[in-house]
């Protein structure tokens, strides 16, 4: 029994650490500011797109991180569309892909 309790406590600690890491990642995504340098901006958009379209390794935690990344990216591209339409043209297909998925999957997208 003691061995089972110890492994259960360790598993709970791992889950709490993973949940805390996910929470920190979501906060970092929400606070993220994008570079004014066009090349750096593109790299940041693509990195966030990769995260927003990744497959969750852990459905419970990663799904929230992915959802936060999608929300942040769509918001940033909405701003880009208004402030810099020429730059937005480079991301219009990416934007369509994100918003189409959002409409298809509703609350899960």
Backbone as JSON Lines, residues from 0, in Angstrom:
{"i":0,"aa":"X","n":[0.82,-1.19,0.0],"ca":[0.0,0.0,0.0],"c":[0.87,1.25,0.0]}
{"i":1,"aa":"X","n":[1.9,1.27,0.79],"ca":[2.78,2.44,0.86],"c":[3.4,2.77,-0.48]}
{"i":2,"aa":"X","n":[3.79,1.75,-1.22],"ca":[4.39,1.97,-2.53],"c":[3.37,2.59,-3.49]}
{"i":3,"aa":"X","n":[2.13,2.11,-3.44],"ca":[1.07,2.64,-4.29],"c":[0.75,4.09,-3.98]}
{"i":4,"aa":"X","n":[0.76,4.43,-2.71],"ca":[0.49,5.81,-2.3],"c":[1.6,6.73,-2.78]}
{"i":5,"aa":"X","n":[2.84,6.28,-2.64],"ca":[3.99,7.08,-3.08],"c":[3.93,7.37,-4.58]}
{"i":6,"aa":"X","n":[3.61,6.36,-5.37],"ca":[3.55,6.58,-6.81],"c":[2.36,7.46,-7.18]}
{"i":7,"aa":"X","n":[1.28,7.35,-6.42],"ca":[0.11,8.2,-6.66],"c":[0.43,9.66,-6.34]}
{"i":8,"aa":"X","n":[1.17,9.89,-5.27],"ca":[1.58,11.25,-4.9],"c":[2.5,11.82,-5.98]}
{"i":9,"aa":"X","n":[3.44,11.02,-6.47],"ca":[4.35,11.47,-7.52],"c":[3.58,11.82,-8.79]}
{"i":10,"aa":"X","n":[2.6,11.01,-9.15],"ca":[1.79,11.27,-10.35],"c":[1.01,12.57,-10.18]}
{"i":11,"aa":"X","n":[0.47,12.8,-9.01],"ca":[-0.26,14.04,-8.74],"c":[0.67,15.23,-8.84]}
{"i":12,"aa":"X","n":[1.9,15.12,-8.33],"ca":[2.88,16.2,-8.42],"c":[3.21,16.49,-9.88]}
{"i":13,"aa":"X","n":[3.38,15.45,-10.69],"ca":[3.68,15.64,-12.12],"c":[2.53,16.37,-12.81]}
{"i":14,"aa":"X","n":[1.3,15.98,-12.49],"ca":[0.14,16.63,-13.1],"c":[0.04,18.1,-12.69]}
{"i":15,"aa":"X","n":[0.3,18.38,-11.42],"ca":[0.26,19.76,-10.95],"c":[1.35,20.6,-11.61]}
{"i":16,"aa":"X","n":[2.54,20.04,-11.75],"ca":[3.64,20.76,-12.41],"c":[3.3,21.03,-13.87]}
{"i":17,"aa":"X","n":[2.73,20.04,-14.56],"ca":[2.36,20.21,-15.96],"c":[1.25,21.25,-16.1]}
{"i":18,"aa":"X","n":[0.3,21.23,-15.18],"ca":[-0.79,22.21,-15.21],"c":[-0.24,23.62,-14.97]}
{"i":19,"aa":"X","n":[0.68,23.74,-14.03],"ca":[1.29,25.04,-13.74],"c":[2.08,25.53,-14.95]}
{"i":20,"aa":"X","n":[2.81,24.65,-15.61],"ca":[3.58,25.02,-16.8],"c":[2.64,25.49,-17.91]}
{"i":21,"aa":"X","n":[1.52,24.8,-18.09],"ca":[0.54,25.2,-19.1],"c":[-0.04,26.58,-18.77]}
{"i":22,"aa":"X","n":[-0.34,26.79,-17.5],"ca":[-0.87,28.08,-17.07],"c":[0.13,29.2,-17.36]}
{"i":23,"aa":"X","n":[1.4,28.96,-17.08],"ca":[2.44,29.95,-17.35],"c":[2.57,30.22,-18.85]}
{"i":24,"aa":"X","n":[2.44,29.16,-19.65],"ca":[2.52,29.31,-21.1],"c":[1.35,30.14,-21.63]}
{"i":25,"aa":"X","n":[0.16,29.92,-21.11],"ca":[-1.01,30.7,-21.52],"c":[-0.84,32.17,-21.15]}
{"i":26,"aa":"X","n":[-0.34,32.43,-19.96],"ca":[-0.09,33.81,-19.52],"c":[0.93,34.47,-20.44]}
{"i":27,"aa":"X","n":[2.0,33.74,-20.78],"ca":[3.03,34.28,-21.68],"c":[2.44,34.58,-23.06]}
{"i":28,"aa":"X","n":[1.6,33.7,-23.57],"ca":[0.96,33.94,-24.87],"c":[0.09,35.19,-24.8]}
{"i":29,"aa":"X","n":[-0.69,35.31,-23.75],"ca":[-1.59,36.46,-23.62],"c":[-0.84,37.79,-23.48]}
{"i":30,"aa":"X","n":[0.35,37.76,-22.88],"ca":[1.14,38.97,-22.68],"c":[2.07,39.25,-23.87]}
{"i":31,"aa":"X","n":[2.13,38.33,-24.8],"ca":[3.07,38.43,-25.93],"c":[2.85,39.71,-26.73]}
{"i":32,"aa":"X","n":[3.96,40.39,-27.02],"ca":[3.91,41.53,-27.93],"c":[4.75,41.18,-29.15]}
{"i":33,"aa":"X","n":[4.35,41.67,-30.27],"ca":[5.0,41.33,-31.52],"c":[5.99,42.42,-31.92]}
{"i":34,"aa":"X","n":[7.05,42.01,-32.57],"ca":[8.1,42.91,-33.01],"c":[7.61,43.86,-34.1]}
{"i":35,"aa":"X","n":[8.2,45.04,-34.17],"ca":[7.88,45.97,-35.24],"c":[8.75,45.7,-36.47]}
{"i":36,"aa":"X","n":[9.79,44.88,-36.3],"ca":[10.64,44.48,-37.42],"c":[9.88,43.46,-38.28]}
{"i":37,"aa":"X","n":[9.68,43.74,-39.57],"ca":[8.87,42.84,-40.41],"c":[9.33,41.38,-40.43]}
{"i":38,"aa":"X","n":[10.62,41.14,-40.51],"ca":[11.11,39.76,-40.55],"c":[10.89,39.05,-39.22]}
{"i":39,"aa":"X","n":[11.18,39.75,-38.13],"ca":[10.96,39.18,-36.8],"c":[9.46,38.94,-36.58]}
{"i":40,"aa":"X","n":[8.64,39.87,-37.03],"ca":[7.19,39.75,-36.92],"c":[6.71,38.47,-37.62]}
{"i":41,"aa":"X","n":[7.2,38.26,-38.83],"ca":[6.82,37.05,-39.59],"c":[7.2,35.79,-38.82]}
{"i":42,"aa":"X","n":[8.4,35.78,-38.27],"ca":[8.86,34.61,-37.5],"c":[7.98,34.37,-36.28]}
{"i":43,"aa":"X","n":[7.59,35.44,-35.61],"ca":[6.73,35.32,-34.43],"c":[5.34,34.81,-34.81]}
{"i":44,"aa":"X","n":[4.81,35.31,-35.93],"ca":[3.5,34.86,-36.4],"c":[3.56,33.37,-36.73]}
{"i":45,"aa":"X","n":[4.59,32.95,-37.46],"ca":[4.69,31.53,-37.83],"c":[4.91,30.63,-36.63]}
{"i":46,"aa":"X","n":[5.68,31.09,-35.64],"ca":[5.89,30.29,-34.42],"c":[4.57,30.12,-33.67]}
{"i":47,"aa":"X","n":[3.8,31.19,-33.59],"ca":[2.51,31.12,-32.9],"c":[1.53,30.26,-33.7]}
{"i":48,"aa":"X","n":[1.61,30.35,-35.03],"ca":[0.75,29.51,-35.87],"c":[1.07,28.03,-35.65]}
{"i":49,"aa":"X","n":[2.36,27.71,-35.55],"ca":[2.75,26.31,-35.28],"c":[2.15,25.82,-33.97]}
{"i":50,"aa":"X","n":[2.21,26.67,-32.96],"ca":[1.64,26.3,-31.65],"c":[0.11,26.2,-31.76]}
{"i":51,"aa":"X","n":[-0.51,27.12,-32.46],"ca":[-1.98,27.16,-32.57],"c":[-2.54,25.98,-33.36]}
{"i":52,"aa":"X","n":[-1.72,25.38,-34.2],"ca":[-2.2,24.27,-35.03],"c":[-1.57,22.94,-34.63]}
{"i":53,"aa":"X","n":[-0.88,22.93,-33.5],"ca":[-0.25,21.69,-33.04],"c":[-1.28,20.72,-32.46]}
{"i":54,"aa":"X","n":[-0.9,19.47,-32.41],"ca":[-1.76,18.44,-31.81],"c":[-1.45,18.37,-30.32]}
{"i":55,"aa":"X","n":[-2.47,18.34,-29.49],"ca":[-2.22,18.29,-28.03],"c":[-1.65,16.94,-27.6]}
{"i":56,"aa":"X","n":[-0.56,16.99,-26.86],"ca":[0.01,15.77,-26.28],"c":[-0.83,15.34,-25.08]}
{"i":57,"aa":"X","n":[-1.28,16.31,-24.33],"ca":[-2.16,16.07,-23.19],"c":[-3.44,16.86,-23.45]}
{"i":58,"aa":"X","n":[-4.52,16.17,-23.72],"ca":[-5.76,16.83,-24.12],"c":[-6.24,17.88,-23.14]}
{"i":59,"aa":"X","n":[-6.13,17.58,-21.85],"ca":[-6.66,18.5,-20.86],"c":[-5.89,19.82,-20.82]}
{"i":60,"aa":"X","n":[-4.57,19.74,-20.73],"ca":[-3.78,20.96,-20.58],"c":[-3.43,21.6,-21.91]}
{"i":61,"aa":"X","n":[-2.93,20.84,-22.86],"ca":[-2.46,21.4,-24.12],"c":[-3.58,22.04,-24.93]}
{"i":62,"aa":"X","n":[-4.79,21.54,-24.8],"ca":[-5.92,22.1,-25.53],"c":[-6.11,23.57,-25.16]}
{"i":63,"aa":"X","n":[-5.92,23.92,-23.9],"ca":[-6.08,25.3,-23.47],"c":[-4.95,26.18,-23.99]}
{"i":64,"aa":"X","n":[-3.74,25.64,-24.03],"ca":[-2.6,26.39,-24.57],"c":[-2.81,26.65,-26.06]}
{"i":65,"aa":"X","n":[-3.24,25.63,-26.78],"ca":[-3.49,25.75,-28.22],"c":[-4.6,26.76,-28.48]}
{"i":66,"aa":"X","n":[-5.64,26.7,-27.68],"ca":[-6.77,27.62,-27.83],"c":[-6.32,29.06,-27.57]}
{"i":67,"aa":"X","n":[-5.47,29.27,-26.56],"ca":[-4.95,30.61,-26.27],"c":[-4.09,31.11,-27.42]}
{"i":68,"aa":"X","n":[-3.29,30.23,-28.01],"ca":[-2.45,30.62,-29.14],"c":[-3.3,31.01,-30.34]}
{"i":69,"aa":"X","n":[-4.35,30.25,-30.64],"ca":[-5.25,30.57,-31.75],"c":[-5.91,31.92,-31.52]}
{"i":70,"aa":"X","n":[-6.41,32.12,-30.33],"ca":[-7.11,33.37,-30.0],"c":[-6.15,34.56,-30.16]}
{"i":71,"aa":"X","n":[-4.94,34.44,-29.64],"ca":[-3.95,35.52,-29.73],"c":[-3.57,35.78,-31.18]}
{"i":72,"aa":"X","n":[-3.38,34.72,-31.95],"ca":[-2.98,34.86,-33.34],"c":[-4.09,35.5,-34.18]}
{"i":73,"aa":"X","n":[-5.31,35.06,-34.0],"ca":[-6.43,35.67,-34.74],"c":[-6.56,37.14,-34.37]}
{"i":74,"aa":"X","n":[-6.42,37.46,-33.11],"ca":[-6.49,38.86,-32.67],"c":[-5.37,39.68,-33.32]}
{"i":75,"aa":"X","n":[-4.16,39.16,-33.32],"ca":[-3.02,39.87,-33.9],"c":[-3.22,40.07,-35.41]}
{"i":76,"aa":"X","n":[-3.72,39.05,-36.08],"ca":[-3.95,39.18,-37.52],"c":[-5.09,40.15,-37.83]}
{"i":77,"aa":"X","n":[-6.08,40.23,-36.95],"ca":[-7.13,41.24,-37.11],"c":[-6.53,42.65,-37.04]}
{"i":78,"aa":"X","n":[-5.62,42.84,-36.1],"ca":[-4.94,44.14,-35.95],"c":[-4.07,44.41,-37.18]}
{"i":79,"aa":"X","n":[-3.35,43.39,-37.62],"ca":[-2.48,43.52,-38.79],"c":[-3.3,43.91,-40.02]}
{"i":80,"aa":"X","n":[-4.48,43.31,-40.16],"ca":[-5.35,43.6,-41.31],"c":[-5.71,45.09,-41.34]}
{"i":81,"aa":"X","n":[-5.93,45.67,-40.17],"ca":[-6.3,47.08,-40.09],"c":[-5.09,48.02,-40.23]}
{"i":82,"aa":"X","n":[-4.01,47.69,-39.55],"ca":[-2.85,48.58,-39.51],"c":[-1.91,48.44,-40.7]}
{"i":83,"aa":"X","n":[-1.81,47.22,-41.23],"ca":[-0.84,46.99,-42.3],"c":[-1.4,45.97,-43.3]}
{"i":84,"aa":"X","n":[-2.34,46.41,-44.12],"ca":[-2.98,45.49,-45.07],"c":[-1.99,44.77,-46.0]}
{"i":85,"aa":"X","n":[-0.9,45.45,-46.37],"ca":[0.09,44.8,-47.23],"c":[0.76,43.62,-46.54]}
{"i":86,"aa":"X","n":[1.09,43.77,-45.28],"ca":[1.68,42.68,-44.5],"c":[0.65,41.58,-44.31]}
{"i":87,"aa":"X","n":[-0.59,41.97,-44.04],"ca":[-1.65,41.0,-43.81],"c":[-1.84,40.08,-45.02]}
{"i":88,"aa":"X","n":[-1.65,40.61,-46.22],"ca":[-1.82,39.79,-47.43],"c":[-0.95,38.54,-47.37]}
{"i":89,"aa":"X","n":[0.21,38.64,-46.74],"ca":[1.11,37.49,-46.61],"c":[0.52,36.4,-45.7]}
{"i":90,"aa":"X","n":[-0.39,36.81,-44.84],"ca":[-0.95,35.88,-43.86],"c":[-2.43,35.59,-44.09]}
{"i":91,"aa":"X","n":[-2.99,36.06,-45.19],"ca":[-4.44,35.94,-45.39],"c":[-4.89,34.49,-45.46]}
{"i":92,"aa":"X","n":[-4.12,33.62,-46.11],"ca":[-4.51,32.21,-46.15],"c":[-4.42,31.56,-44.77]}
{"i":93,"aa":"X","n":[-3.4,31.89,-44.05],"ca":[-3.24,31.4,-42.68],"c":[-4.44,31.86,-41.83]}
{"i":94,"aa":"X","n":[-4.82,33.12,-41.99],"ca":[-5.95,33.68,-41.26],"c":[-7.25,32.95,-41.6]}
{"i":95,"aa":"X","n":[-7.45,32.7,-42.89],"ca":[-8.64,31.97,-43.33],"c":[-8.68,30.58,-42.72]}
{"i":96,"aa":"X","n":[-7.53,29.93,-42.7],"ca":[-7.45,28.57,-42.13],"c":[-7.82,28.59,-40.65]}
{"i":97,"aa":"X","n":[-7.31,29.56,-39.91],"ca":[-7.6,29.64,-38.47],"c":[-9.06,29.97,-38.21]}
{"i":98,"aa":"X","n":[-9.62,30.91,-38.96],"ca":[-11.0,31.3,-38.71],"c":[-11.98,30.25,-39.22]}
{"i":99,"aa":"X","n":[-11.62,29.53,-40.26],"ca":[-12.49,28.46,-40.75],"c":[-12.57,27.35,-39.71]}
{"i":100,"aa":"X","n":[-11.42,26.96,-39.17],"ca":[-11.41,25.93,-38.13],"c":[-12.21,26.38,-36.92]}
{"i":101,"aa":"X","n":[-12.09,27.65,-36.58],"ca":[-12.81,28.18,-35.43],"c":[-14.31,28.03,-35.65]}
{"i":102,"aa":"X","n":[-14.77,28.32,-36.85],"ca":[-16.2,28.23,-37.15],"c":[-16.65,26.76,-37.19]}
{"i":103,"aa":"X","n":[-15.8,25.89,-37.72],"ca":[-16.15,24.47,-37.83],"c":[-16.27,23.8,-36.46]}
{"i":104,"aa":"X","n":[-15.33,24.11,-35.58],"ca":[-15.27,23.4,-34.31],"c":[-15.93,24.16,-33.16]}
{"i":105,"aa":"X","n":[-16.42,25.34,-33.42],"ca":[-17.13,26.09,-32.38],"c":[-16.28,26.31,-31.14]}
{"i":106,"aa":"X","n":[-16.79,25.9,-30.01],"ca":[-16.09,26.15,-28.75],"c":[-14.81,25.35,-28.62]}
{"i":107,"aa":"X","n":[-14.66,24.29,-29.41],"ca":[-13.46,23.46,-29.31],"c":[-12.34,23.98,-30.21]}
{"i":108,"aa":"X","n":[-12.63,24.87,-31.13],"ca":[-11.64,25.35,-32.08],"c":[-10.99,26.58,-31.59]}
